[in-house]
Amino acid sequence: MSCVEVLSVRVPREVLRWLDELAKLEGRERGEVVREILAQGVRERRVELALRLYREGRVTLWRAAELAGLSLWEMVGELEKREVEVQYGLRELEEDLRAALGEGGS
């Protein structure tokens, strides 16, 4: 793992019990389980945010993929999986081409 920081967070006792139970069942340390769950949650939240912004027409598909930390094709897969309608017009094409060519945009 690269640079790490300490994060203190308060959690309900029940959540702490669940974390301990998961760690025990998996034969791992609680901290390791928490880091993995946190990373999964952050990835999922990034995808959800990117999809919401895309659905609202606030970002292009290309930008949504960047925000989600996914490739364009992975993002298309997320759209299909989550049944989000593809919205693509001339404005999106122009912005995506600028982004692909490294000229900024969005």
PEZIKA-V456143 format. One line per field, one symbol per residue. phi: phi as a letter, one per 20 degrees, with the letter a starting at -180 (. if undefined). psi: psi as a letter, one per 40 degrees, with the letter a starting at -180 (. if undefined). burial: + if it has 16 or more other C-alpha atoms within 10 Angstrom, else -. A space follows every 10 residues. Layout:
phi->???
psi->???
burial->???
This chain:
phi->.fgccecdbe cfgfffffff fggffemcfg gfffffffff ffgfffffff ffffgfmecf ffffffffmd fgfffgffgf feleffdbcf ffffffffff emdmpk
psi->hahiihhhih iidddddddd dddddefiid dddddddddd dddddddddd dddddeeeii dddddddefi iddddddddd defhhhhhad dddddddddd efeaa.
burial->---------- --------++ -++------+ --++------ -----+++-+ +-+++---++ ++++++++-+ -+--++-++- ---------- -+--++---- ------
